[in-house]
Amino acid sequence: MTPGAIIALAIVVFATSFLSGIFGLAGGLILMGALLLFVPVASAMVLHATVQMASNGARAFLWRRHAHYGILARYLVGGALAFALFAAIRFVPDQALVLIALGVMPFVGFLLPEQLAPRADRRFGSEICGFISTALQLVSGVSGPALDIFLIRSNLDRRAVVATKASCQTATHLLKLIYFGGLIGAGFGDVPPAVVVLAVVLAVLGTNLARTVLERLSDAQCRRWMKALMIAIGSFYMAQGVHLYLTR
């Protein structure tokens, strides 16, 4: 990697971890799209899993008192089933499919009618969430918007949503790392190990600095900013993915 590319990657990792630390979302979407500019899809998945495990793991630790561990345990059951399915077929998506999937996901939660929206605190809700989220992670690299559908409508405050989501995401990114790094055999591409370590450190730093901002926001402010961010990011990735398909 060139020095310019390393600096750009470092800035993106720090900024997206800070953003995720505040809202519990959007950062992973932006980071995945950025990584596709540097390395092939499979390597981007490995890098994304490594950085996001650090970011989400730090966030899960910081807010551990607020996490709903019953939801996490049930989520892992669904995640294990999805991982077993993908391990059997060894599917690796192309870049256009990843971008379109990234673009579609933010709109799913907004378009789904309230009466049909699943909730993680209902019967089988967490198990279904774990299966869907893990499947989406292995197709697009990101599952945050899908997880939001199950968590935001549940009876959890903003701290519990961020803490529980971070715990679930840490587990899912670990499954993604095992899948692409172990079963598929992908590495970090052209990104040197030292840069990967730097990215992990910056991810943890960004997450820690975001805590003060989250404490100052109300639940209403968080939800309003979440919606605006997801619509903007989803539209951007959808346009990129469609353009890539049409220009092949």
C-alpha positions as CSV (number, residue, x, y, z in Angstrom):
1,M,0.0,0.0,0.0
2,T,1.1,3.6,-0.7
3,P,1.5,6.0,2.2
4,G,-1.5,7.9,1.0
5,A,-3.6,4.8,1.0
6,I,-2.5,3.9,4.5
7,I,-3.4,7.4,5.8
8,A,-6.8,7.3,4.0
9,L,-7.5,3.8,5.5
10,A,-6.5,5.0,9.0
11,I,-8.8,8.0,8.8
12,V,-11.8,5.9,7.6
13,V,-11.3,3.3,10.4
14,F,-11.1,6.0,13.1
15,A,-14.1,8.0,11.7
16,T,-16.3,4.9,11.2
17,S,-15.5,3.5,14.7
18,F,-16.4,6.9,16.2
19,L,-19.6,7.1,14.3
20,S,-20.6,3.5,15.3
21,G,-19.7,4.3,18.9
22,I,-22.3,7.1,18.9
23,F,-25.1,5.5,17.0
24,G,-24.3,1.8,17.0
25,L,-24.6,1.8,13.2
26,A,-23.5,3.3,9.9
27,G,-19.8,2.9,10.6
28,G,-19.6,-0.7,9.4
29,L,-21.5,0.2,6.2
30,I,-19.1,3.0,5.3
31,L,-16.0,1.0,6.3
32,M,-17.0,-2.0,4.1
33,G,-17.5,0.2,1.1
34,A,-14.2,1.9,1.7
35,L,-12.3,-1.4,2.0
36,L,-13.6,-2.5,-1.4
37,L,-11.5,0.3,-2.9
38,F,-8.3,-1.2,-1.5
39,V,-8.6,-5.0,-1.7
40,P,-10.8,-7.8,-3.3
41,V,-14.1,-8.8,-1.7
42,A,-12.8,-11.8,0.3
43,S,-9.9,-9.8,1.7
44,A,-12.1,-6.9,2.5
45,M,-14.3,-9.3,4.5
46,V,-11.3,-10.4,6.5
47,L,-10.1,-6.9,7.2
48,H,-13.6,-5.7,8.0
49,A,-14.2,-8.5,10.4
50,T,-10.9,-7.9,12.2
51,V,-11.5,-4.1,12.6
52,Q,-15.1,-4.5,13.5
53,M,-14.4,-7.1,16.1
54,A,-12.1,-4.6,17.8
55,S,-14.6,-1.8,17.5
56,N,-17.6,-3.7,18.5
57,G,-15.7,-5.6,21.2
58,A,-14.6,-2.4,22.8
59,R,-18.1,-1.0,22.7
60,A,-19.6,-4.2,24.1
61,F,-17.1,-4.0,27.0
62,L,-17.7,-0.3,27.7
63,W,-21.5,-0.8,27.8
64,R,-21.5,-4.4,29.2
65,R,-23.7,-3.5,32.2
66,H,-26.5,-2.5,29.8
67,A,-26.3,-5.5,27.4
68,H,-29.2,-8.0,27.3
69,Y,-27.3,-11.4,27.4
70,G,-30.5,-13.5,27.0
71,I,-31.0,-11.9,23.5
72,L,-27.3,-12.5,22.8
73,A,-27.4,-16.2,23.7
74,R,-30.5,-16.8,21.5
75,Y,-28.9,-14.8,18.7
76,L,-25.9,-17.1,18.7
77,V,-28.1,-20.1,18.0
78,G,-29.4,-18.5,14.8
79,G,-26.0,-17.4,13.8
80,A,-24.5,-20.9,14.2
81,L,-27.2,-22.3,11.9
82,A,-26.5,-19.7,9.2
83,F,-22.7,-20.3,9.4
84,A,-23.2,-24.0,9.0
85,L,-25.3,-23.4,5.9
86,F,-22.7,-21.1,4.3
87,A,-19.9,-23.4,5.3
88,A,-21.5,-26.1,3.3
89,I,-21.8,-24.1,0.1
90,R,-18.6,-21.8,0.4
91,F,-20.3,-18.8,-1.3
92,V,-18.2,-15.7,-2.1
93,P,-20.1,-12.7,-3.5
94,D,-18.8,-10.3,-6.1
95,Q,-18.3,-6.6,-5.5
96,A,-21.4,-5.4,-7.3
97,L,-23.6,-7.7,-5.2
98,V,-22.0,-6.5,-2.0
99,L,-22.6,-2.9,-2.9
100,I,-26.3,-3.5,-3.8
101,A,-26.8,-5.5,-0.6
102,L,-25.2,-2.7,1.4
103,G,-27.6,-0.2,-0.3
104,V,-30.8,-2.2,0.2
105,M,-30.3,-3.0,3.9
106,P,-30.9,0.4,5.4
107,F,-34.3,0.7,3.7
108,V,-35.6,-2.6,4.9
109,G,-36.3,-1.4,8.4
110,F,-38.0,1.8,7.3
111,L,-40.3,0.1,4.7
112,L,-41.3,-2.8,6.9
113,P,-44.8,-2.1,8.5
114,E,-44.8,-1.9,12.3
115,Q,-47.1,-4.9,12.7
116,L,-44.7,-7.0,10.6
117,A,-41.5,-5.8,12.2
118,P,-39.8,-8.6,14.2
119,R,-38.5,-7.9,17.7
120,A,-35.6,-9.5,19.4
121,D,-37.4,-9.7,22.7
122,R,-40.2,-11.8,21.3
123,R,-40.4,-15.6,20.9
124,F,-37.9,-16.8,18.3
125,G,-37.1,-13.2,17.5
126,S,-33.4,-13.4,18.5
127,E,-32.9,-16.7,16.8
128,I,-34.3,-15.4,13.5
129,C,-32.3,-12.2,13.9
130,G,-29.1,-14.2,14.4
131,F,-29.7,-16.3,11.3
132,I,-30.5,-13.4,9.1
133,S,-27.8,-11.2,10.4
134,T,-25.1,-13.8,10.0
135,A,-26.3,-14.7,6.5
136,L,-26.1,-11.0,5.5
137,Q,-22.7,-10.6,7.0
138,L,-21.4,-13.4,4.8
139,V,-23.0,-11.9,1.7
140,S,-22.4,-8.2,2.2
141,G,-20.0,-7.9,5.1
142,V,-22.6,-5.9,7.1
143,S,-25.7,-6.8,9.0
144,G,-26.2,-3.8,11.3
145,P,-29.4,-2.5,9.6
146,A,-31.0,-5.9,9.9
147,L,-30.1,-6.2,13.5
148,D,-31.5,-2.7,14.1
149,I,-34.9,-3.9,12.9
150,F,-35.0,-6.4,15.7
151,L,-33.5,-4.3,18.4
152,I,-34.8,-0.7,18.0
153,R,-38.5,-1.8,18.3
154,S,-37.7,-3.9,21.4
155,N,-38.2,-2.6,24.9
156,L,-34.6,-1.5,25.2
157,D,-33.2,2.0,25.8
158,R,-30.4,3.5,23.6
159,R,-27.6,2.2,25.9
160,A,-29.1,-1.3,25.9
161,V,-29.5,-1.2,22.1
162,V,-25.9,-0.2,21.6
163,A,-24.5,-2.7,24.1
164,T,-26.6,-5.6,22.9
165,K,-26.0,-4.9,19.3
166,A,-22.2,-4.6,19.9
167,S,-22.2,-8.0,21.6
168,C,-24.1,-9.6,18.8
169,Q,-22.0,-7.9,16.1
170,T,-18.7,-9.0,17.8
171,A,-19.9,-12.6,17.6
172,T,-21.1,-12.3,14.0
173,H,-17.8,-10.7,12.8
174,L,-15.9,-13.6,14.4
175,L,-18.0,-16.0,12.4
176,K,-17.2,-13.9,9.3
177,L,-13.5,-14.0,10.0
178,I,-13.6,-17.8,10.5
179,Y,-15.5,-18.2,7.2
180,F,-13.5,-16.0,4.9
181,G,-10.1,-16.2,6.7
182,G,-10.3,-19.9,7.5
183,L,-12.7,-21.8,5.2
184,I,-12.2,-19.5,2.1
185,G,-8.6,-18.9,2.9
186,A,-8.5,-15.2,2.2
187,G,-5.9,-12.9,3.8
188,F,-5.4,-9.2,4.2
189,G,-4.6,-8.6,0.6
190,D,-2.0,-5.9,0.0
191,V,-2.5,-4.4,3.5
192,P,0.6,-5.0,5.7
193,P,0.1,-6.6,9.2
194,A,1.4,-3.4,10.8
195,V,-1.4,-1.4,9.2
196,V,-3.9,-4.0,10.3
197,V,-2.7,-3.5,13.9
198,L,-2.9,0.3,13.5
199,A,-6.5,-0.1,12.2
200,V,-7.4,-2.2,15.3
201,V,-5.9,0.4,17.7
202,L,-7.7,3.3,15.9
203,A,-11.0,1.4,16.0
204,V,-10.8,1.0,19.7
205,L,-9.8,4.6,20.2
206,G,-12.7,5.9,18.1
207,T,-15.1,3.8,20.0
208,N,-13.9,5.0,23.4
209,L,-14.0,8.7,22.3
210,A,-17.6,8.4,21.1
211,R,-18.9,7.4,24.6
212,T,-19.1,11.0,25.8
213,V,-21.1,12.1,22.8
214,L,-23.6,9.2,23.2
215,E,-24.1,10.1,26.8
216,R,-25.2,13.6,25.8
217,L,-27.7,12.6,23.1
218,S,-31.3,11.7,23.9
219,D,-33.1,8.6,22.5
220,A,-35.1,10.8,20.2
221,Q,-32.0,12.6,18.8
222,C,-30.2,9.2,18.3
223,R,-33.1,7.8,16.3
224,R,-33.5,10.9,14.2
225,W,-29.8,10.9,13.2
226,M,-29.8,7.1,12.7
227,K,-32.6,7.4,10.1
228,A,-30.9,10.2,8.1
229,L,-27.6,8.5,8.1
230,M,-28.9,5.2,6.9
231,I,-31.0,6.7,4.1
232,A,-28.0,8.7,2.8
233,I,-25.5,5.8,3.0
234,G,-28.0,3.2,1.5
235,S,-28.7,5.5,-1.5
236,F,-25.0,6.0,-2.2
237,Y,-24.2,2.3,-2.2
238,M,-27.2,1.3,-4.2
239,A,-26.2,3.8,-6.9
240,Q,-22.6,2.4,-6.9
241,G,-23.7,-1.2,-7.1
242,V,-26.2,-0.6,-9.9
243,H,-23.7,1.4,-11.9
244,L,-21.1,-1.4,-11.5
245,Y,-23.5,-3.9,-12.9
246,L,-24.6,-1.7,-15.8
247,T,-21.0,-0.9,-16.8
248,R,-19.7,-4.5,-16.9
